[in-house]
Amino acid sequence: MAVSLTIIGKENSPLYIWMDEGRDSLQLQYLAHTGLDVIQEKISVGQKLPGDSRELYLGLLYASEEYKIYGYTTNSKIKFIVITDVTNAALRDNEIRMMFRHLHSIYSTVVCNPFYVPGEKISSQ
Amino acid sequence: MLSTLKAKFMNLLVLYFGCLEYKRMEKTQEKFDRPQLLCAPFERKDLIGIDLDSRTNRKKCTGRLKKHLADLSLQVGLPTDALAQYSQAVDILRGCNDWLWLAACYEGLCSTSVMLLYPHLFRNNVLQRYSSLGVGGSDSCPGTKINPNKVRNNPSSNSNSLPVGLDPSLPKQTSKFCLSPDDIVEKYKEAIVHYSKYRNAGVIETEASIKAVHVLIEQKRYLLAAEFLSNVVFINLQLSDEEKIIRFNALSDMYNQIGFHRKAAFFRRVAAMRCVAPQNQDPDWCQCYKLLLLTLDGYRLSLDPALFLKEGRPGWPALQIQILQELVGTSRRMGEHGLCTRHQAFLLSAMLPYFTLQEKHDNFKMLESVSSKCGSGPSPLVVADSSFIIPPVNFPNIPLCRYVRVMPPSKERQVELRDKLLVEDPGPFIFSPFQSIITTSKVAGKIDCEWVEGDICEVTFAFVNPMYIQLKLNNMMLITEGVEFEAWTSTVVIEASPEAQMVILRGRPQEPGELRILGYSFSLLGVASNCKFKSMSHLKVPFYSLNVVPALPCVQIFCDSSSSETGLVSDGALEGESKVCVTLNAGETHECNIVIHNVSSQSVECVEVALESQNEVEGPDKVFQYSLENLRAQLPIAPGGRASLTLYIYAASEFLLPGYSIEDDGMFSLMSGSEPPSLISAAPSSLHSRQSTIMSSLRGRKANRAHSSASNASSKSGSSVRSGSSVSALAMSSINASTPMPTTGLCNRTLEGLIKLSYTGGRGMENKYWRMADIGISVEVAPSLLVTRWDALPAERPNQCYIVLDLLNSASNEMDLQYTTNKHILMQGGESCRVPVPVDRCPLAKINERVRNIRKNISKRNADGEVSESEILGDHVASLVELRWTLGPFDTPGRASLKSLTFPPQTHHLITMAPVHWDVSLNGQRVENGSENVGKIGEAQRLVIGVSNSSGDALPPLTIVLTAFQDHQNGTQNYRLEAKMASTGATKFGVPKLAPEESYSHDCGLIFFTTGIYKIEVSGSPSSSSSTPYGNFQCSSVCVPGDHHSKTNQHYHAWKLAPPIEISIVD
């Protein structure tokens, strides 16, 4: 189970933040926020190869002593960041990848909502 | 001084170099068979109990010696030698598991390779004197602090600056030991792994990592660099608090260099927090504050609220709020209350959208408490001992301005430019496709209204309170630019309600010109806030600009109520536009006094008055009359002075209501009585006797009419109205049929008039600016007198006729009607009566003249000739008949004219003067109307018949016949007088063609044989030889088209002397 999940918009502002209850929300946000640095770097590397369909899953961005930070970016530069416990061995790379795919499809449905203006905050029910 | 220092320094370096060179030479020649074991300080205690003479140990010694030699070679500038020696050392040390020194060798190998591969690396930073903030006190790695603006893509321009003077490409070819760029990273990695095996090697490990990062930055492999850096974080070092802060700062710098600004900000913040950590004995709030300020960029936070809000700078609100709260807290601990207030204000303003209601309240309370110590002015604050400038904070969103309305002056204060020269030139094109572009490119925010210098002007704002707390805005005023403007401050309270609340800010322009309204300022909780429109993107306008015109006078216009006694209401105080309401009876005249009060400080020097009326057919000047000259004579109106304008209001109304009782049978008899061919004995007495029957029939029908007005209309159209009058009557009836209540004259109607006073004075007059003042006048007209029908009857006197009017008093009060100069009649309310008005007949000359005029204008439309004829007659009658009355309990006077009266053609001859004028005398005595002539039997009565042409045209030849008859006074008339009378001279004679004003006289004698009363009719008709019927004045004109006569042809016209000559024959 992931600890935190964040959807970040094109302009690097969070659109949606979910935190596991009982965690230090601010610390996790700091982690996700700094993870953006890595994502940005990875995207900018990817941009050097135009026409090359990039892998959307960016893999492990970095790891702290307690958490692992995984990143994923859509072609429209919407970023997903998932934070897991370092000790969580159940989540392999493949599971994380599936999680992101699922997240991406959920995000697509959100965007398909005609009442949703892209860039607005997303709220979960 | 500097030169000697330099020389001494050079000397020192030379000595130092000599020393090293000597050491190197010594080591090179040293025997390798019994080398001394070199070891790091912390290794010494590990040496205890180790066999120093073992083969491994000997190898270790050799390897370490080799490494030392390599170091020396490198230091004296022999990198190729050093490379070879390092490689040898690596080979030796790898065999004996001496990880620490192996790592050191790798590091040396890497360093040397880097020197050769990237000779320019750090060159430009080496000479920086302050640059030695090395991590962990490592002095061997200068330049860890790199100027942030040279972060990425460090310009690699200065190549070939290796001090040893080596060609960089040379070692690559010569030394096979030189590492490739990828290998360097690999070796560094290996070295770091080996270092990490030693607890005491933390500092060296950190150093190696940082070197590796620098190499990676040079190679632009930032992700890998980030990995190395994150590894540095995990290295556990025993450091003092200060050193830790330096370490985190350095880390932050490194992250900045690889472009990881967020990470850099994170570590900067960690460093800041370290400064004031609870376990820190000596917290340094000031340094913490400065470090926190440095982190702002990483969180995409700008303290300039305008910039921050305008760009909608993206960021991570939760983190931004955190950092701002830390700034507030830190500055408060520093005792900088001004900064504290400013940060708290910024926090509230910038982060408002992300706050929950509770957080809003908390932050508001917080601001309240911090600002109580020190407010925040409108000027930027400089942080002590640094270059940080904290810009002022505004509250453009607390309260949020929804919209701005620049109010034009109130209606009576609006100005108008009257300068024909300034009319815009639309260009030579009727239509240009560029017009729309030109109009849309109009300056945004240009307000199309004018303020007047010295007048109080207003701007309305709609504010929304986002706080749900009552906001008290002190010293709220407009911010303007351009001409001088006296902005008035006001204290505004924005209630804690979600609805928009209107706030009006006022001021007074002091000089003419262009005024720009840039925004508004206020102070909330001691925080001065200047809110400019340009920083409010939702307003879409950077500023509002408008024109201020020179000072103009201003007047109040109202109706002097003292002059009015009947229902005159002036309610100008409420609406700004004054209005006067009067209720008058139709035909009544009212006089009212309009007062012009100059309430400004300028005098009124020029006045114009215009009258406007919306619903008038009659035209306003018939209803309203005033004297402009009288008003002009009162100019100029000094400030505070008054002038008055007298207005005469006449309650104009349509008094004629034709067809109102068209089916009146009595009227038919009346009309048939006026049928031309028969001889009419004009007897007023008989008319009066008839009138009573008509009155009764009128009254009776009034009841019928109440039943249905529709039947009224149908019976009208079906009734056999005479063709002449049916023109107007039918038209009227058709109107009646379409409108169920044809009571234009019966119900109240309202006449609306607007008196527009435009005036100017003072400096505004020079610039052709005018002001307007309106006073509306509403006259409610109550019905009074109505003329329901009319007809013409012959009068006793030949030059007069009777206009018989059916009058209806439709008012409820009693009316005393005066219809001629000396006759009046009393009419009850709702009563109708018939009055004869004697009217002078219309001379033919007048008609002909008018007709000619009309003919000239409308030459082809023949049908109009007759209509215009009846109009002319109507005008003639209207000019002579004026009905005056007094009405009601106050004896209100009224008058009505019978304008637009028309007469059917059959009655025209009654109204027009006959073209033939009779001049009859008997026995030398003129026969007047009603004069008694007495004659004796057997005596000849000498009768002279004079005929004169009183028309404007020549008369054709006439045949005049004298017919005598005996009137038995009992209704029978005996025309057979052969035995009773004889005549001398012709009783039938011709008159030659008579020119205007010409006359002809005929002489004859009559002898009566018996007594009695005889009468002699004199009638003349055009001679049978003349084919032209001469019944009408049109006949006299030669050029009349033929069909015009067809109507009149049907009538046989004759002129008769009325009344007949009466002769009483006595014995």
HADDOCK unambig.tbl for C-alpha pairs under 7 A between the chains (distance, minus, plus):
assign (segid A and resid 11 and name CA) (segid B and resid 314 and name CA) 5.83 0.50 0.50
assign (segid A and resid 12 and name CA) (segid B and resid 314 and name CA) 6.36 0.50 0.50
assign (segid A and resid 12 and name CA) (segid B and resid 315 and name CA) 6.43 0.50 0.50
assign (segid A and resid 13 and name CA) (segid B and resid 314 and name CA) 5.24 0.50 0.50
assign (segid A and resid 13 and name CA) (segid B and resid 315 and name CA) 4.83 0.50 0.50
assign (segid A and resid 13 and name CA) (segid B and resid 316 and name CA) 5.48 0.50 0.50
assign (segid A and resid 14 and name CA) (segid B and resid 316 and name CA) 6.24 0.50 0.50
assign (segid A and resid 33 and name CA) (segid B and resid 262 and name CA) 6.88 0.50 0.50
assign (segid A and resid 34 and name CA) (segid B and resid 262 and name CA) 5.09 0.50 0.50
assign (segid A and resid 34 and name CA) (segid B and resid 263 and name CA) 5.08 0.50 0.50
assign (segid A and resid 37 and name CA) (segid B and resid 260 and name CA) 5.14 0.50 0.50
assign (segid A and resid 37 and name CA) (segid B and resid 262 and name CA) 6.29 0.50 0.50
